[in-house]
Amino acid sequence: MEDQDFIQRLRKLIGCHFFHLGREWVLHEVLGDEGSVVLSDPTRQSIIQANLFGEPSRKRPETVILPLFGEQPDTLSDELMELLANKVVPPSTDPD
């Protein structure tokens, strides 16, 4: 599978919830050019983000950046594989 095809398929998962590091996260963005995905904290809790000089600048939800690809050619990162294996399936809304 070509990298761009894979990245497009991953982008369809934006907004889905995943377990990572013992917490639930939302897939916020797929950064194809950088080869990473961005997870954000779905709660309303915010952290203070620092600017490039280390000074506090704004409050935002906590984010985590994970690599898409592994160190070997044509492999996915272990972090991404673990993330995809831990997708949170929403409860069924079927009235049956």
MDTraj code that builds the backbone (N, CA, C; nanometers):
import mdtraj as md
import numpy as np

residues = "MET GLU ASP GLN ASP PHE ILE GLN ARG LEU ARG LYS LEU ILE GLY CYS HIS PHE PHE HIS LEU GLY ARG GLU TRP VAL LEU HIS GLU VAL LEU GLY ASP GLU GLY SER VAL VAL LEU SER ASP PRO THR ARG GLN SER ILE ILE GLN ALA ASN LEU PHE GLY GLU PRO SER ARG LYS ARG PRO GLU THR VAL ILE LEU PRO LEU PHE GLY GLU GLN PRO ASP THR LEU SER ASP GLU LEU MET GLU LEU LEU ALA ASN LYS VAL VAL PRO PRO SER THR ASP PRO ASP".split()
xyz = np.array([
    [0.0849, -0.1176, 0.0000],
    [0.0000, 0.0000, 0.0000],
    [0.0894, 0.1239, 0.0000],
    [0.0560, 0.2196, -0.0808],
    [0.1315, 0.3437, -0.0872],
    [0.1063, 0.4257, 0.0399],
    [0.2087, 0.5039, 0.0798],
    [0.1964, 0.5855, 0.1999],
    [0.0770, 0.6801, 0.1930],
    [0.0558, 0.7448, 0.0791],
    [-0.0546, 0.8404, 0.0676],
    [-0.1905, 0.7714, 0.0788],
    [-0.2019, 0.6512, 0.0241],
    [-0.3274, 0.5754, 0.0384],
    [-0.3527, 0.5426, 0.1850],
    [-0.2484, 0.5003, 0.2544],
    [-0.2592, 0.4673, 0.3964],
    [-0.2972, 0.5904, 0.4775],
    [-0.2338, 0.7025, 0.4486],
    [-0.2627, 0.8263, 0.5210],
    [-0.4076, 0.8685, 0.4988],
    [-0.4579, 0.8545, 0.3775],
    [-0.5983, 0.8877, 0.3503],
    [-0.6930, 0.7969, 0.4291],
    [-0.6571, 0.6696, 0.4395],
    [-0.7406, 0.5770, 0.5182],
    [-0.7369, 0.6143, 0.6663],
    [-0.6195, 0.6535, 0.7155],
    [-0.6093, 0.6969, 0.8558],
    [-0.6922, 0.8219, 0.8812],
    [-0.6944, 0.9113, 0.7863],
    [-0.7707, 1.0361, 0.8045],
    [-0.9189, 1.0095, 0.8240],
    [-0.9685, 0.8992, 0.7755],
    [-1.1087, 0.8634, 0.7973],
    [-1.1364, 0.8319, 0.9440],
    [-1.0303, 0.8068, 1.0217],
    [-1.0451, 0.7764, 1.1642],
    [-1.0391, 0.9009, 1.2525],
    [-1.0184, 1.0178, 1.1928],
    [-1.0147, 1.1412, 1.2722],
    [-1.1479, 1.1555, 1.3460],
    [-1.1394, 1.1828, 1.4738],
    [-1.2577, 1.1937, 1.5586],
    [-1.2878, 1.0667, 1.6359],
    [-1.2236, 0.9555, 1.5984],
    [-1.2432, 0.8294, 1.6707],
    [-1.1638, 0.8304, 1.8011],
    [-1.2118, 0.7538, 1.8970],
    [-1.1476, 0.7459, 2.0284],
    [-1.0605, 0.6205, 2.0363],
    [-0.9466, 0.6345, 2.1053],
    [-0.8506, 0.5261, 2.1223],
    [-0.7967, 0.5297, 2.2648],
    [-0.7570, 0.4120, 2.3162],
    [-0.6863, 0.4055, 2.4436],
    [-0.5369, 0.4103, 2.4155],
    [-0.4666, 0.4960, 2.4892],
    [-0.3211, 0.5076, 2.4779],
    [-0.2678, 0.5561, 2.6113],
    [-0.1642, 0.4905, 2.6600],
    [-0.1027, 0.5257, 2.7887],
    [-0.2041, 0.5259, 2.9027],
    [-0.2981, 0.4319, 2.8971],
    [-0.3951, 0.4167, 3.0047],
    [-0.5069, 0.5190, 3.0053],
    [-0.5175, 0.5981, 2.8998],
    [-0.6215, 0.7010, 2.8919],
    [-0.6904, 0.6957, 2.7563],
    [-0.8051, 0.7587, 2.7488],
    [-0.8768, 0.7686, 2.6222],
    [-0.8374, 0.8989, 2.5525],
    [-0.8112, 0.8883, 2.4219],
    [-0.7705, 1.0021, 2.3398],
    [-0.8547, 1.0045, 2.2127],
    [-0.8582, 1.1185, 2.1460],
    [-0.9252, 1.1335, 2.0173],
    [-0.8183, 1.1563, 1.9107],
    [-0.8323, 1.0859, 1.7982],
    [-0.7424, 1.1119, 1.6867],
    [-0.7797, 1.2480, 1.6301],
    [-0.6890, 1.3424, 1.6433],
    [-0.7165, 1.4819, 1.6088],
    [-0.6704, 1.5166, 1.4675],
    [-0.5536, 1.4639, 1.4278],
    [-0.4995, 1.4980, 1.2963],
    [-0.3993, 1.3935, 1.2515],
    [-0.3889, 1.3763, 1.1208],
    [-0.2867, 1.2905, 1.0607],
    [-0.1954, 1.3829, 0.9806],
    [-0.0706, 1.3905, 1.0214],
    [0.0260, 1.4784, 0.9560],
    [0.1119, 1.3947, 0.8623],
    [0.0662, 1.3807, 0.7395],
    [0.1338, 1.2960, 0.6432],
    [0.2748, 1.3417, 0.6115],
    [0.2946, 1.4727, 0.5981],
    [0.4276, 1.5245, 0.5645],
    [0.5289, 1.4983, 0.6750],
    [0.4833, 1.5005, 0.7995],
    [0.5726, 1.4749, 0.9120],
    [0.5742, 1.3285, 0.9528],
    [0.4814, 1.2502, 0.8977],
    [0.4759, 1.1092, 0.9320],
    [0.4341, 1.0849, 1.0757],
    [0.3300, 1.1562, 1.1191],
    [0.2846, 1.1404, 1.2577],
    [0.1342, 1.1614, 1.2678],
    [0.0802, 1.1191, 1.3826],
    [-0.0599, 1.1440, 1.4152],
    [-0.0653, 1.2226, 1.5453],
    [-0.1682, 1.3045, 1.5591],
    [-0.1865, 1.3857, 1.6788],
    [-0.3107, 1.3370, 1.7504],
    [-0.2933, 1.3052, 1.8778],
    [-0.4055, 1.2679, 1.9648],
    [-0.4329, 1.3842, 2.0582],
    [-0.5600, 1.4069, 2.0901],
    [-0.5931, 1.5111, 2.1867],
    [-0.6813, 1.4533, 2.2964],
    [-0.6732, 1.5155, 2.4109],
    [-0.7510, 1.4745, 2.5271],
    [-0.8966, 1.5151, 2.5045],
    [-0.9908, 1.4187, 2.5071],
    [-1.1308, 1.4520, 2.4801],
    [-1.2023, 1.5207, 2.5956],
    [-1.1399, 1.5275, 2.7131],
    [-1.2048, 1.5941, 2.8266],
    [-1.1891, 1.7443, 2.8105],
    [-1.2513, 1.8161, 2.8933],
    [-1.2435, 1.9624, 2.8880],
    [-1.1201, 2.0153, 2.9616],
    [-1.0381, 1.9264, 3.0166],
    [-0.9190, 1.9698, 3.0892],
    [-0.8188, 2.0310, 2.9922],
    [-0.7604, 2.1417, 3.0303],
    [-0.6613, 2.2080, 2.9470],
    [-0.5286, 2.2142, 3.0206],
    [-0.4223, 2.2214, 2.9435],
    [-0.2900, 2.2421, 3.0009],
    [-0.2368, 2.3735, 2.9461],
    [-0.1392, 2.4290, 3.0133],
    [-0.0767, 2.5515, 2.9654],
    [0.0357, 2.5122, 2.8708],
    [0.0272, 2.5595, 2.7467],
    [0.1301, 2.5300, 2.6480],
    [0.2357, 2.6390, 2.6500],
    [0.3600, 2.5964, 2.6340],
    [0.4707, 2.6913, 2.6283],
    [0.4999, 2.7273, 2.4834],
    [0.5535, 2.8472, 2.4634],
    [0.5953, 2.8869, 2.3296],
    [0.7367, 2.8334, 2.3042],
    [0.7978, 2.8728, 2.1944],
    [0.9309, 2.8230, 2.1588],
    [1.0385, 2.8606, 2.2596],
    [1.0129, 2.9612, 2.3410],
    [1.1092, 3.0054, 2.4403],
    [1.0834, 2.9449, 2.5781],
    [0.9851, 2.8557, 2.5868],
    [0.9533, 2.7913, 2.7133],
    [0.8641, 2.8726, 2.8040],
    [0.8122, 2.9829, 2.7545],
    [0.7250, 3.0679, 2.8342],
    [0.5800, 3.0248, 2.8152],
    [0.5015, 3.0266, 2.9227],
    [0.3601, 2.9890, 2.9079],
    [0.2900, 3.0867, 2.8144],
    [0.2093, 3.0317, 2.7223],
    [0.1466, 3.1216, 2.6261],
    [-0.0041, 3.1031, 2.6112],
    [-0.0545, 2.9801, 2.6254],
    [-0.1980, 2.9601, 2.6083],
    [-0.2413, 2.8285, 2.6701],
    [-0.3721, 2.8146, 2.6900],
    [-0.4283, 2.6905, 2.7425],
    [-0.4933, 2.6146, 2.6280],
    [-0.4617, 2.4876, 2.6176],
    [-0.5149, 2.4006, 2.5136],
    [-0.5320, 2.2604, 2.5706],
    [-0.6140, 2.1784, 2.5057],
    [-0.6203, 2.0380, 2.5482],
    [-0.4830, 1.9727, 2.5309],
    [-0.4545, 1.8782, 2.6167],
    [-0.3276, 1.8060, 2.6067],
    [-0.3241, 1.7274, 2.4761],
    [-0.2080, 1.7232, 2.4127],
    [-0.1921, 1.6474, 2.2898],
    [-0.0716, 1.5549, 2.3002],
    [-0.0753, 1.4491, 2.2202],
    [0.0347, 1.3539, 2.2096],
    [0.0590, 1.3312, 2.0611],
    [0.1845, 1.3286, 2.0215],
    [0.2191, 1.3038, 1.8812],
    [0.2884, 1.1682, 1.8721],
    [0.2371, 1.0824, 1.7828],
    [0.2939, 0.9492, 1.7624],
    [0.3440, 0.9355, 1.6195],
    [0.4543, 0.8633, 1.6005],
    [0.5044, 0.8424, 1.4645],
    [0.4164, 0.7441, 1.3881],
    [0.4059, 0.7652, 1.2571],
    [0.3323, 0.6724, 1.1714],
    [0.4162, 0.5506, 1.1356],
    [0.5406, 0.5752, 1.1018],
    [0.6226, 0.4703, 1.0427],
    [0.7332, 0.4250, 1.1354],
    [0.7703, 0.2970, 1.1203],
    [0.8771, 0.2385, 1.2002],
    [1.0143, 0.2736, 1.1458],
    [1.1156, 0.2241, 1.2139],
    [1.2529, 0.2527, 1.1730],
    [1.2931, 0.1729, 1.0497],
    [1.2324, 0.0576, 1.0297],
    [1.2611, -0.0242, 0.9119],
    [1.1746, 0.0228, 0.7956],
    [1.2260, 0.0127, 0.6725],
    [1.1445, 0.0535, 0.5569],
    [1.0133, -0.0251, 0.5483],
    [0.9105, 0.0442, 0.5056],
    [0.7781, -0.0170, 0.4843],
    [0.7183, -0.0806, 0.6091],
    [0.7453, -0.0226, 0.7262],
    [0.6848, -0.0724, 0.8504],
    [0.6115, 0.0416, 0.9198],
    [0.5127, 0.0048, 0.9996],
    [0.4424, 0.1018, 1.0831],
    [0.5068, 0.1033, 1.2202],
    [0.4965, 0.2158, 1.2883],
    [0.5548, 0.2263, 1.4220],
    [0.4785, 0.1369, 1.5198],
    [0.5492, 0.0910, 1.6213],
    [0.4856, 0.0105, 1.7267],
    [0.3767, 0.0907, 1.7960],
    [0.4006, 0.2210, 1.8145],
    [0.3033, 0.3061, 1.8818],
    [0.1721, 0.3133, 1.8022],
    [0.1841, 0.3263, 1.6699],
    [0.0637, 0.3324, 1.5874],
    [-0.0095, 0.1995, 1.5875],
    [0.0645, 0.0898, 1.5793],
    [0.0013, -0.0424, 1.5807],
    [-0.0759, -0.0639, 1.7115],
    [-0.0150, -0.0241, 1.8230],
    [-0.0831, -0.0376, 1.9521],
    [-0.2066, 0.0517, 1.9576],
    [-0.1951, 0.1728, 1.9064],
    [-0.3083, 0.2649, 1.9055],
    [-0.4251, 0.2076, 1.8252],
    [-0.3973, 0.1598, 1.7050],
    [-0.5034, 0.1069, 1.6194],
    [-0.5677, -0.0185, 1.6785],
    [-0.4918, -0.0942, 1.7558],
    [-0.5458, -0.2140, 1.8203],
    [-0.6357, -0.1793, 1.9385],
    [-0.6279, -0.0544, 1.9850],
    [-0.7039, -0.0142, 2.1035],
    [-0.8086, 0.0915, 2.0728],
    [-0.8739, 0.0782, 1.9586],
    [-0.9820, 0.1704, 1.9235],
    [-1.1005, 0.1452, 2.0152],
    [-1.1593, 0.2530, 2.0615],
    [-1.2770, 0.2440, 2.1475],
    [-1.3996, 0.2315, 2.0579],
    [-1.4735, 0.1243, 2.0749],
    [-1.5949, 0.1027, 1.9967],
    [-1.7109, 0.1650, 2.0743],
    [-1.7812, 0.2613, 2.0130],
    [-1.8924, 0.3232, 2.0856],
    [-2.0034, 0.2223, 2.1100],
    [-2.0763, 0.2395, 2.2202],
    [-2.1881, 0.1480, 2.2480],
    [-2.2931, 0.1553, 2.1386],
    [-2.3567, 0.0446, 2.1156],
    [-2.4597, 0.0382, 2.0126],
    [-2.5798, 0.1211, 2.0550],
    [-2.6374, 0.1924, 1.9581],
    [-2.7583, 0.2698, 1.9844],
    [-2.8814, 0.2014, 1.9268],
    [-2.8651, 0.0745, 1.8924],
    [-2.9750, -0.0048, 1.8366],
    [-3.0814, -0.0257, 1.9451],
    [-3.2084, 0.0081, 1.9200],
    [-3.3130, -0.0031, 2.0230],
    [-3.3566, -0.1465, 2.0527],
    [-3.2994, -0.2468, 1.9881],
    [-3.3422, -0.3877, 2.0111],
    [-3.3201, -0.4282, 2.1500],
])
top = md.Topology()
chain = top.add_chain()
for i, resn in enumerate(residues, 1):
    res = top.add_residue(resn, chain, resSeq=i)
    for name in ("N", "CA", "C"):
        top.add_atom(name, md.element.get_by_symbol(name[0]), res)
traj = md.Trajectory(xyz[None], top)
